[in-house]
Amino acid sequence: MIEVMQDLPGGVLGFIARDRVTSAEYRAIKTPRIEAAFANRPKLRVLWLMGSDFRGFEFGAAWQDLMLGLRHWRGWERIALVTDTGWLRALAPTAGVVLPCEFRLFHLSALEEGRRWISEGL
């Protein structure tokens, strides 16, 4: 399930992933918000919170995430991932090298630090 984070400044979108993220949820919740934000600004920052109850993405949701990221490749300014999930933390350093933007990884206990970092300078 995907939920939208509240109380973030303009230019920052935040999402909370719980349990298993489905393709339908991705299409209905994340994609429209990302596309609408890019319609209004050339650069975007995203904060992803994947808590202890996060179990992963359906293949279709993961594919949509990849395609959305590639479609807006030069539009990402910062991405923050907040999680304690082991496999995500293991893969995150690769994302930091591959992504064309600033990327930081935060533990769940540092969510507020992640919020500050993703919002600074706006």
N, CA, C and O atoms as a MOPAC input file, in Angstrom:
PM7 MOZYME 1SCF
protein

 N      0.84200 1    -1.17200 1     0.00000 1
 C      0.00000 1     0.00000 1     0.00000 1
 C      0.89200 1     1.24200 1     0.00000 1
 O      1.93100 1     1.26900 1     0.66000 1
 N      0.48500 1     2.25300 1    -0.73500 1
 C      1.18800 1     3.54100 1    -0.75700 1
 C      0.27900 1     4.60100 1    -0.14600 1
 O     -0.90800 1     4.68700 1    -0.46000 1
 N      0.86700 1     5.40100 1     0.73200 1
 C      0.17900 1     6.56000 1     1.29000 1
 C      0.99800 1     7.80000 1     0.94100 1
 O      2.21100 1     7.72300 1     0.74900 1
 N      0.32500 1     8.92800 1     0.86200 1
 C      1.00000 1    10.18800 1     0.58200 1
 C      1.36800 1    10.84700 1     1.90600 1
 O      0.53400 1    10.95900 1     2.80500 1
 N      2.61400 1    11.28100 1     2.02100 1
 C      3.07200 1    12.00600 1     3.19700 1
 C      2.53100 1    13.42700 1     3.15900 1
 O      2.42100 1    14.03300 1     2.09300 1
 N      2.20500 1    13.93800 1     4.30100 1
 C      1.67200 1    15.29200 1     4.41600 1
 C      2.74100 1    16.23400 1     4.96500 1
 O      3.79300 1    15.79600 1     5.43200 1
 N      2.45800 1    17.51900 1     4.90200 1
 C      3.28600 1    18.55500 1     5.52400 1
 C      4.70500 1    18.62300 1     4.98100 1
 O      5.66200 1    18.78200 1     5.73900 1
 N      4.83800 1    18.49900 1     3.65100 1
 C      6.13400 1    18.69500 1     3.00600 1
 C      6.05000 1    19.95500 1     2.15900 1
 O      4.98100 1    20.28000 1     1.64100 1
 N      7.15700 1    20.66900 1     2.01000 1
 C      7.11500 1    21.91200 1     1.22800 1
 C      6.91400 1    21.64900 1    -0.26600 1
 O      7.10300 1    20.52600 1    -0.73500 1
 N      6.53000 1    22.68500 1    -1.00500 1
 C      6.40100 1    22.56900 1    -2.45000 1
 C      7.71000 1    22.10600 1    -3.05500 1
 O      8.78300 1    22.52700 1    -2.62400 1
 N      7.62400 1    21.24900 1    -4.04400 1
 C      8.82600 1    20.70400 1    -4.66800 1
 C      9.27800 1    19.40700 1    -4.04400 1
 O     10.21600 1    18.77500 1    -4.53100 1
 N      8.61500 1    18.99600 1    -2.96000 1
 C      8.93700 1    17.73100 1    -2.29200 1
 C      7.68000 1    16.88100 1    -2.21900 1
 O      6.63900 1    17.33200 1    -1.74300 1
 N      7.78500 1    15.66700 1    -2.68700 1
 C      6.70300 1    14.69700 1    -2.52100 1
 C      7.19800 1    13.60600 1    -1.58600 1
 O      8.36900 1    13.22700 1    -1.61800 1
 N      6.30300 1    13.11100 1    -0.76400 1
 C      6.65200 1    12.04100 1     0.15700 1
 C      5.65500 1    10.91000 1     0.06500 1
 O      4.45000 1    11.12900 1    -0.05700 1
 N      6.17200 1     9.69900 1     0.12500 1
 C      5.33500 1     8.50400 1     0.04500 1
 C      5.72400 1     7.53500 1     1.14800 1
 O      6.89500 1     7.41200 1     1.50700 1
 N      4.72000 1     6.85300 1     1.67500 1
 C      4.92200 1     5.82700 1     2.69000 1
 C      4.50400 1     4.49900 1     2.06900 1
 O      3.37700 1     4.35700 1     1.59500 1
 N      5.40000 1     3.54400 1     2.07400 1
 C      5.10100 1     2.21600 1     1.54300 1
 C      4.88300 1     1.26600 1     2.71200 1
 O      5.71300 1     1.15800 1     3.61500 1
 N      3.74600 1     0.58300 1     2.67000 1
 C      3.40600 1    -0.39800 1     3.70300 1
 C      3.05400 1    -1.72300 1     3.03400 1
 O      2.54800 1    -1.75400 1     1.91200 1
 N      3.32300 1    -2.78100 1     3.72100 1
 C      2.98900 1    -4.11700 1     3.24900 1
 C      3.56400 1    -4.32900 1     1.84900 1
 O      4.77100 1    -4.18000 1     1.65800 1
 N      2.74500 1    -4.66700 1     0.88600 1
 C      3.19900 1    -4.90900 1    -0.48900 1
 C      2.57200 1    -3.85500 1    -1.40300 1
 O      1.35500 1    -3.67400 1    -1.40500 1
 N      3.40600 1    -3.16300 1    -2.17600 1
 C      2.92800 1    -2.11300 1    -3.08000 1
 C      2.49600 1    -2.76600 1    -4.38800 1
 O      3.26800 1    -3.48600 1    -5.02200 1
 N      1.25100 1    -2.50500 1    -4.78000 1
 C      0.70700 1    -3.10300 1    -5.99300 1
 C      0.80200 1    -2.13400 1    -7.17500 1
 O      0.98300 1    -0.92900 1    -6.99800 1
 N      0.67800 1    -2.68200 1    -8.36700 1
 C      0.67300 1    -1.87800 1    -9.58800 1
 C     -0.48900 1    -0.88600 1    -9.58000 1
 O     -0.32700 1     0.27700 1    -9.94900 1
 N     -1.64700 1    -1.35300 1    -9.16100 1
 C     -2.84100 1    -0.49700 1    -9.14800 1
 C     -2.64000 1     0.69700 1    -8.22000 1
 O     -2.99700 1     1.82100 1    -8.57500 1
 N     -2.07800 1     0.46900 1    -7.04500 1
 C     -1.82300 1     1.56300 1    -6.10700 1
 C     -0.79800 1     2.53500 1    -6.68800 1
 O     -0.93600 1     3.75200 1    -6.56400 1
 N      0.20600 1     1.99000 1    -7.30700 1
 C      1.24800 1     2.83600 1    -7.89700 1
 C      0.64400 1     3.75100 1    -8.95900 1
 O      0.91000 1     4.95200 1    -8.98100 1
 N     -0.17400 1     3.16800 1    -9.84100 1
 C     -0.83000 1     3.95200 1   -10.90500 1
 C     -1.79200 1     4.98900 1   -10.33800 1
 O     -1.88600 1     6.10300 1   -10.85300 1
 N     -2.50100 1     4.62200 1    -9.28400 1
 C     -3.53500 1     5.50500 1    -8.73600 1
 C     -2.97900 1     6.58400 1    -7.80700 1
 O     -3.56900 1     7.65800 1    -7.69300 1
 N     -1.86100 1     6.31600 1    -7.14600 1
 C     -1.38600 1     7.23200 1    -6.10700 1
 C     -0.08000 1     7.92900 1    -6.48500 1
 O     -0.02400 1     9.15900 1    -6.51000 1
 N      0.95800 1     7.17000 1    -6.77600 1
 C      2.26500 1     7.79900 1    -6.98200 1
 C      2.39900 1     8.45000 1    -8.35400 1
 O      2.77800 1     9.61800 1    -8.44300 1
 N      2.09900 1     7.72400 1    -9.41700 1
 C      2.31300 1     8.25100 1   -10.76700 1
 C      1.59200 1     9.57100 1   -11.00400 1
 O      2.22300 1    10.50200 1   -11.50500 1
 N      0.30900 1     9.70800 1   -10.67600 1
 C     -0.35800 1    10.98800 1   -10.93900 1
 C      0.25700 1    12.15600 1   -10.16900 1
 O      0.32800 1    13.26800 1   -10.69300 1
 N      0.69200 1    11.92400 1    -8.95600 1
 C      1.28000 1    12.99600 1    -8.15900 1
 C      2.63800 1    13.41400 1    -8.71800 1
 O      2.96000 1    14.60100 1    -8.76600 1
 N      3.42600 1    12.43400 1    -9.13600 1
 C      4.73100 1    12.74500 1    -9.73000 1
 C      4.52700 1    13.51900 1   -11.03200 1
 O      5.17200 1    14.54500 1   -11.24900 1
 N      3.64300 1    13.03900 1   -11.89000 1
 C      3.41400 1    13.70100 1   -13.18200 1
 C      2.87600 1    15.12100 1   -12.98200 1
 O      3.29300 1    16.04000 1   -13.68800 1
 N      1.96800 1    15.30900 1   -12.04400 1
 C      1.42600 1    16.64500 1   -11.77200 1
 C      2.51300 1    17.57600 1   -11.24600 1
 O      2.56300 1    18.74900 1   -11.61700 1
 N      3.37600 1    17.05900 1   -10.39000 1
 C      4.46100 1    17.88700 1    -9.85100 1
 C      5.42100 1    18.29900 1   -10.96300 1
 O      5.85300 1    19.45100 1   -11.00500 1
 N      5.76000 1    17.37800 1   -11.86100 1
 C      6.66200 1    17.72000 1   -12.95900 1
 C      6.00400 1    18.67400 1   -13.95700 1
 O      6.70400 1    19.39500 1   -14.66800 1
 N      4.70700 1    18.68800 1   -14.01900 1
 C      4.02100 1    19.64400 1   -14.90100 1
 C      4.20000 1    21.07100 1   -14.39800 1
 O      4.07200 1    22.02200 1   -15.17000 1
 N      4.49500 1    21.22600 1   -13.10600 1
 C      4.63300 1    22.54600 1   -12.49500 1
 C      6.06500 1    22.95900 1   -12.17900 1
 O      6.31900 1    24.13500 1   -11.92100 1
 N      6.99900 1    22.02300 1   -12.19300 1
 C      8.38600 1    22.34700 1   -11.86200 1
 C      9.34100 1    21.41100 1   -12.59200 1
 O      9.00100 1    20.25400 1   -12.84300 1
 N     10.52300 1    21.89500 1   -12.93200 1
 C     11.47100 1    21.07500 1   -13.68600 1
 C     12.23200 1    20.07000 1   -12.82600 1
 O     12.72000 1    19.06200 1   -13.33800 1
 N     12.33700 1    20.33400 1   -11.53000 1
 C     13.08000 1    19.45700 1   -10.61800 1
 C     12.18500 1    19.05000 1    -9.46400 1
 O     11.32200 1    19.81300 1    -9.02900 1
 N     12.39900 1    17.84800 1    -8.97700 1
 C     11.55500 1    17.31500 1    -7.92000 1
 C     12.39500 1    16.56700 1    -6.90500 1
 O     13.41500 1    15.96400 1    -7.23700 1
 N     11.95100 1    16.61900 1    -5.67900 1
 C     12.57600 1    15.86400 1    -4.58900 1
 C     11.54100 1    14.88200 1    -4.05000 1
 O     10.35800 1    15.20800 1    -3.94200 1
 N     11.99500 1    13.68100 1    -3.71400 1
 C     11.08200 1    12.64400 1    -3.22500 1
 C     11.64300 1    12.02100 1    -1.95400 1
 O     12.82600 1    11.69000 1    -1.86600 1
 N     10.76600 1    11.87300 1    -0.98000 1
 C     11.06400 1    11.19700 1     0.27600 1
 C     10.24800 1     9.91600 1     0.32200 1
 O      9.01800 1     9.95800 1     0.29600 1
 N     10.92900 1     8.77900 1     0.38900 1
 C     10.28700 1     7.46800 1     0.47900 1
 C     10.48500 1     6.94100 1     1.89100 1
 O     11.61900 1     6.84200 1     2.36100 1
 N      9.40900 1     6.60400 1     2.56600 1
 C      9.46900 1     5.95900 1     3.87700 1
 C      8.97400 1     4.52800 1     3.69900 1
 O      7.81600 1     4.29400 1     3.35000 1
 N      9.85100 1     3.59600 1     3.94000 1
 C      9.49400 1     2.17800 1     3.85300 1
 C      9.75500 1     1.57100 1     5.21600 1
 O     10.88300 1     1.22100 1     5.56200 1
 N      8.67900 1     1.45700 1     5.98000 1
 C      8.78400 1     1.03500 1     7.37100 1
 C      9.00500 1    -0.45000 1     7.55900 1
 O      9.21100 1    -1.19700 1     6.60200 1
 N      8.95900 1    -0.85500 1     8.80700 1
 C      9.22800 1    -2.25300 1     9.15400 1
 C      8.15600 1    -3.19600 1     8.62100 1
 O      8.38100 1    -4.40400 1     8.54300 1
 N      6.98300 1    -2.65800 1     8.25000 1
 C      5.91200 1    -3.49300 1     7.70500 1
 C      5.95700 1    -3.57900 1     6.17400 1
 O      5.09800 1    -4.22500 1     5.57400 1
 N      6.94900 1    -2.93600 1     5.52800 1
 C      7.07300 1    -2.98400 1     4.07300 1
 C      7.59800 1    -4.34900 1     3.64400 1
 O      8.60400 1    -4.83200 1     4.16300 1
 N      6.88700 1    -4.97800 1     2.66700 1
 C      7.27800 1    -6.31000 1     2.20600 1
 C      7.75100 1    -6.33800 1     0.76100 1
 O      8.19800 1    -7.38300 1     0.28800 1
 N      7.66600 1    -5.23000 1     0.05100 1
 C      8.17500 1    -5.20500 1    -1.30700 1
 C      7.16200 1    -4.67200 1    -2.30300 1
 O      6.06500 1    -4.24000 1    -1.94900 1
 N      7.57700 1    -4.71800 1    -3.57300 1
 C      6.76400 1    -4.24900 1    -4.69200 1
 C      6.33000 1    -5.43700 1    -5.53800 1
 O      7.10300 1    -6.37400 1    -5.74300 1
 N      5.11400 1    -5.40200 1    -6.02300 1
 C      4.75300 1    -6.32000 1    -7.09800 1
 C      5.65100 1    -5.99000 1    -8.28200 1
 O      6.12200 1    -4.85900 1    -8.40500 1
 N      5.89200 1    -6.96400 1    -9.15400 1
 C      6.75000 1    -6.72500 1   -10.30200 1
 C      6.25700 1    -5.52800 1   -11.11100 1
 O      7.06000 1    -4.68400 1   -11.50800 1
 N      4.95600 1    -5.44200 1   -11.36000 1
 C      4.40100 1    -4.34800 1   -12.15000 1
 C      4.64800 1    -2.99000 1   -11.51200 1
 O      4.90000 1    -2.01600 1   -12.22200 1
 N      4.58200 1    -2.90500 1   -10.19200 1
 C      4.83600 1    -1.64100 1    -9.49700 1
 C      6.31200 1    -1.26900 1    -9.60100 1
 O      6.64600 1    -0.10400 1    -9.81200 1
 N      7.18300 1    -2.24300 1    -9.45500 1
 C      8.62200 1    -1.98800 1    -9.59600 1
 C      8.94600 1    -1.52300 1   -11.01500 1
 O      9.75100 1    -0.61100 1   -11.20400 1
 N      8.32500 1    -2.14500 1   -11.99900 1
 C      8.53300 1    -1.76400 1   -13.39600 1
 C      8.05100 1    -0.33100 1   -13.63700 1
 O      8.73400 1     0.45700 1   -14.29200 1
 N      6.87500 1     0.00200 1   -13.10600 1
 C      6.33900 1     1.35700 1   -13.26200 1
 C      7.26700 1     2.38300 1   -12.61900 1
 O      7.46200 1     3.47300 1   -13.15700 1
 N      7.83700 1     2.03400 1   -11.47200 1
 C      8.75900 1     2.93400 1   -10.78600 1
 C      9.99200 1     3.17700 1   -11.65200 1
 O     10.45300 1     4.31100 1   -11.77900 1
 N     10.51700 1     2.12600 1   -12.23700 1
 C     11.67000 1     2.25500 1   -13.12900 1
 C     11.34300 1     3.12800 1   -14.33400 1
 O     12.11200 1     4.02500 1   -14.68100 1
 N     10.20600 1     2.87000 1   -14.97100 1
 C      9.82300 1     3.63500 1   -16.16000 1
 C      9.56900 1     5.11200 1   -15.82600 1
 O      9.94800 1     5.99400 1   -16.59800 1
 N      8.94100 1     5.37800 1   -14.69900 1
 C      8.69600 1     6.75400 1   -14.26100 1
 C     10.02700 1     7.45900 1   -14.00500 1
 O     10.21400 1     8.61100 1   -14.39600 1
 N     10.93200 1     6.76800 1   -13.35500 1
 C     12.24800 1     7.34200 1   -13.08600 1
 C     13.01200 1     7.66200 1   -14.35100 1
 O     13.64300 1     8.71400 1   -14.44900 1
 N     12.96200 1     6.77100 1   -15.31400 1
 C     13.66000 1     6.99700 1   -16.58400 1
 C     13.01000 1     8.11100 1   -17.39500 1
 O     13.70500 1     8.90700 1   -18.02700 1
 N     11.69300 1     8.17200 1   -17.38200 1
 C     10.97300 1     9.19900 1   -18.12900 1
 C     11.35700 1    10.60400 1   -17.65300 1
 O     11.38100 1    11.54800 1   -18.44300 1
 N     11.65200 1    10.73000 1   -16.38400 1
 C     12.00000 1    12.03300 1   -15.80600 1
 C     13.45600 1    12.04400 1   -15.32400 1
 O     13.77500 1    12.70000 1   -14.33200 1
 N     14.31300 1    11.34000 1   -16.00300 1
 C     15.69600 1    11.10000 1   -15.57300 1
 C     16.40200 1    12.36700 1   -15.10000 1
 O     17.04300 1    12.35400 1   -14.04900 1
 N     16.30000 1    13.44500 1   -15.84600 1
 C     17.02000 1    14.68400 1   -15.48900 1
 C     16.23300 1    15.57100 1   -14.51900 1
 O     16.70500 1    16.64300 1   -14.14000 1
 N     15.05700 1    15.13700 1   -14.12400 1
 C     14.21700 1    15.95600 1   -13.26300 1
 C     14.36600 1    15.69900 1   -11.77900 1
 O     13.82800 1    16.45200 1   -10.96700 1
 N     15.08000 1    14.65600 1   -11.40800 1
 C     15.22400 1    14.34500 1    -9.98400 1
 C     16.31200 1    15.21800 1    -9.39300 1
 O     17.43000 1    15.26300 1    -9.90700 1
 N     15.98500 1    15.91300 1    -8.31300 1
 C     16.96800 1    16.76400 1    -7.63300 1
 C     17.54300 1    16.07000 1    -6.40700 1
 O     18.75700 1    16.06200 1    -6.19800 1
 N     16.66600 1    15.49100 1    -5.59900 1
 C     17.09200 1    14.75000 1    -4.40400 1
 C     16.10900 1    13.61600 1    -4.15900 1
 O     14.91000 1    13.74100 1    -4.40500 1
 N     16.64300 1    12.52100 1    -3.67300 1
 C     15.80500 1    11.40300 1    -3.23900 1
 C     16.32700 1    10.94900 1    -1.88600 1
 O     17.52400 1    10.72400 1    -1.70700 1
 N     15.40800 1    10.82000 1    -0.93900 1
 C     15.74300 1    10.31300 1     0.39200 1
 C     14.96200 1     9.02500 1     0.61200 1
 O     13.75500 1     8.97000 1     0.37700 1
 N     15.65200 1     8.00600 1     1.05800 1
 C     15.03000 1     6.72700 1     1.40800 1
 C     15.18700 1     6.52600 1     2.90400 1
 O     16.29900 1     6.54300 1     3.43200 1
 N     14.06300 1     6.33400 1     3.58000 1
 C     14.06100 1     6.12000 1     5.02200 1
 C     13.56900 1     4.70300 1     5.27100 1
 O     12.40600 1     4.38700 1     5.02000 1
 N     14.45900 1     3.85400 1     5.76400 1
 C     14.09300 1     2.45800 1     5.98700 1
 C     15.11800 1     1.76300 1     6.87900 1
 O     16.27700 1     2.17000 1     6.95900 1
 N     14.66900 1     0.72400 1     7.53200 1
 C     15.56100 1    -0.18700 1     8.25000 1
 C     15.52300 1    -1.56700 1     7.61000 1
 O     16.14800 1    -2.50100 1     8.11300 1
 N     14.80000 1    -1.70300 1     6.50900 1
 C     14.67000 1    -2.98100 1     5.81400 1
 C     16.02200 1    -3.36500 1     5.21800 1
 O     16.58200 1    -2.63700 1     4.39800 1
 N     16.52900 1    -4.50600 1     5.63900 1
 C     17.88200 1    -4.92700 1     5.28600 1
 C     18.18700 1    -4.95500 1     3.79900 1
 O     19.20400 1    -4.41000 1     3.37100 1
 N     17.32400 1    -5.58200 1     3.00000 1
 C     17.62600 1    -5.70800 1     1.57600 1
 C     17.60100 1    -4.35300 1     0.87100 1
 O     18.34700 1    -4.14200 1    -0.08600 1
 N     16.74700 1    -3.42800 1     1.33400 1
 C     16.72700 1    -2.08200 1     0.75400 1
 C     17.99500 1    -1.31700 1     1.12200 1
 O     18.56900 1    -0.61600 1     0.28900 1
 N     18.42000 1    -1.45600 1     2.35500 1
 C     19.64200 1    -0.77400 1     2.79800 1
 C     20.85300 1    -1.34400 1     2.06000 1
 O     21.81000 1    -0.61600 1     1.79700 1
 N     20.82500 1    -2.62800 1     1.72500 1
 C     21.93600 1    -3.23700 1     0.98700 1
 C     21.98900 1    -2.73500 1    -0.45700 1
 O     23.07200 1    -2.55500 1    -1.01300 1
 N     20.81200 1    -2.50900 1    -1.06600 1
 C     20.76000 1    -2.04100 1    -2.45600 1
 C     20.95100 1    -0.53400 1    -2.58900 1
 O     21.33500 1    -0.05800 1    -3.65800 1
 N     20.69400 1     0.21500 1    -1.53900 1
 C     20.70400 1     1.67600 1    -1.59700 1
 C     22.02300 1     2.28700 1    -2.07600 1
 O     21.97600 1     3.25400 1    -2.83600 1
 N     23.18500 1     1.78900 1    -1.68200 1
 C     24.41700 1     2.39800 1    -2.18500 1
 C     24.52100 1     2.35200 1    -3.71600 1
 O     25.09800 1     3.25400 1    -4.32300 1
 N     23.97400 1     1.32100 1    -4.33000 1
 C     23.95900 1     1.24100 1    -5.79000 1
 C     23.09400 1     2.36300 1    -6.35800 1
 O     23.47000 1     3.00100 1    -7.34200 1
 N     21.94100 1     2.60400 1    -5.74500 1
 C     21.06100 1     3.68800 1    -6.20600 1
 C     21.78300 1     5.01800 1    -6.12900 1
 O     21.65400 1     5.85400 1    -7.02300 1
 N     22.54300 1     5.21500 1    -5.06200 1
 C     23.27600 1     6.46000 1    -4.90100 1
 C     24.29600 1     6.69700 1    -5.99400 1
 O     24.59500 1     7.84400 1    -6.32800 1
 N     24.83000 1     5.63200 1    -6.55200 1
 C     25.81800 1     5.74300 1    -7.63500 1
 C     25.12300 1     5.92200 1    -8.98100 1
 O     25.60500 1     6.68000 1    -9.82200 1
 N     24.01300 1     5.24900 1    -9.19700 1
 C     23.32400 1     5.22800 1   -10.48600 1
 C     22.44300 1     6.45400 1   -10.70700 1
 O     22.36900 1     6.96600 1   -11.82400 1
 N     21.79100 1     6.91800 1    -9.68600 1
 C     20.83600 1     8.02100 1    -9.83600 1
 C     21.53100 1     9.33100 1   -10.20600 1
 O     22.63700 1     9.59900 1    -9.73700 1
 N     20.89000 1    10.14700 1   -11.04100 1
 C     21.48200 1    11.40900 1   -11.48500 1
 C     21.18800 1    12.57600 1   -10.53700 1
 O     21.08100 1    13.72400 1   -10.96800 1
 N     21.06100 1    12.27500 1    -9.26700 1
 C     20.70000 1    13.30100 1    -8.29700 1
 C     21.34600 1    12.97000 1    -6.96400 1
 O     21.98800 1    11.93300 1    -6.80100 1
 N     21.16100 1    13.87600 1    -6.01500 1
 C     21.62400 1    13.59400 1    -4.66600 1
 C     20.71900 1    12.52500 1    -4.06000 1
 O     19.49800 1    12.57700 1    -4.20900 1
 N     21.31500 1    11.57600 1    -3.38900 1
 C     20.57400 1    10.48100 1    -2.76300 1
 C     21.13500 1    10.27000 1    -1.36800 1
 O     22.34900 1    10.25700 1    -1.16100 1
 N     20.22700 1    10.10500 1    -0.41500 1
 C     20.66900 1     9.78000 1     0.95000 1
 C     19.75400 1     8.72000 1     1.53500 1
 O     18.56000 1     8.65000 1     1.24100 1
 N     20.36100 1     7.91100 1     2.36500 1
 C     19.68200 1     6.81800 1     3.05700 1
 C     19.63000 1     7.16000 1     4.53800 1
 O     20.62900 1     7.57600 1     5.12600 1
 N     18.45400 1     6.98100 1     5.13600 1
 C     18.25700 1     7.27500 1     6.55300 1
 C     17.60900 1     6.07200 1     7.24000 1
 O     16.83200 1     5.33800 1     6.63100 1
 N     17.93900 1     5.88700 1     8.50700 1
 C     17.24900 1     4.88400 1     9.32800 1
 C     15.88300 1     5.44200 1     9.72000 1
 O     15.66800 1     6.65300 1     9.68600 1
 N     14.96900 1     4.55900 1    10.09100 1
 C     13.63600 1     4.98400 1    10.52400 1
 C     13.71100 1     5.98400 1    11.67600 1
 O     12.91800 1     6.92300 1    11.74700 1
 N     14.66500 1     5.77600 1    12.56700 1
 C     14.80700 1     6.68100 1    13.71600 1
 C     15.25600 1     8.08400 1    13.29100 1
 O     15.18600 1     9.02000 1    14.08700 1
 N     15.71600 1     8.23600 1    12.04800 1
 C     16.19700 1     9.53100 1    11.54000 1
 C     15.23700 1    10.12600 1    10.51400 1
 O     15.65900 1    10.89900 1     9.65300 1
 N     13.96400 1     9.78100 1    10.59200 1
 C     12.97400 1    10.30700 1     9.64400 1
 C     12.98300 1    11.83500 1     9.61500 1
 O     12.96000 1    12.42800 1     8.53600 1
 N     13.01500 1    12.46900 1    10.76300 1
 C     12.99800 1    13.94100 1    10.79500 1
 C     14.25100 1    14.52300 1    10.15500 1
 O     14.18100 1    15.56700 1     9.50700 1
 N     15.37100 1    13.88000 1    10.32100 1
 C     16.60300 1    14.31400 1     9.66000 1
 C     16.44000 1    14.20000 1     8.13800 1
 O     16.87800 1    15.07900 1     7.39600 1
 N     15.81700 1    13.12900 1     7.68900 1
 C     15.54600 1    12.94700 1     6.26300 1
 C     14.61800 1    14.02400 1     5.72700 1
 O     14.82900 1    14.54200 1     4.63000 1
 N     13.59600 1    14.36100 1     6.49200 1
 C     12.67300 1    15.44300 1     6.09900 1
 C     13.41500 1    16.76700 1     5.97100 1
 O     13.19500 1    17.52500 1     5.02600 1
 N     14.29900 1    17.03900 1     6.93500 1
 C     15.06400 1    18.29000 1     6.87800 1
 C     15.97400 1    18.31100 1     5.65000 1
 O     16.04300 1    19.31300 1     4.93900 1
 N     16.67000 1    17.20200 1     5.40600 1
 C     17.59800 1    17.16100 1     4.28200 1
 C     16.87100 1    17.32700 1     2.93500 1
 O     17.31600 1    18.08600 1     2.07500 1
 N     15.76700 1    16.62000 1     2.76500 1
 C     15.05400 1    16.68000 1     1.47600 1
 C     14.48600 1    18.07700 1     1.24900 1
 O     14.28600 1    18.48000 1     0.10400 1
 N     14.22500 1    18.81900 1     2.31900 1
 C     13.59200 1    20.14100 1     2.21900 1
 C     14.58200 1    21.31400 1     2.24100 1
 O     14.21700 1    22.43500 1     1.88900 1
 N     15.80200 1    21.06700 1     2.64400 1
 C     16.72400 1    22.19900 1     2.82100 1
 C     17.01900 1    22.91000 1     1.49900 1
 O     17.15600 1    22.29000 1     0.44500 1
 N     17.10700 1    24.20500 1     1.60000 1
 C     17.41000 1    25.02100 1     0.43000 1
 C     16.22900 1    25.35100 1    -0.44500 1
 O     16.39900 1    25.97800 1    -1.49100 1
 N     15.03300 1    24.95000 1    -0.05200 1
 C     13.84800 1    25.28400 1    -0.86500 1
 C     13.29000 1    26.63300 1    -0.47400 1
 O     12.29600 1    27.08000 1    -1.04800 1

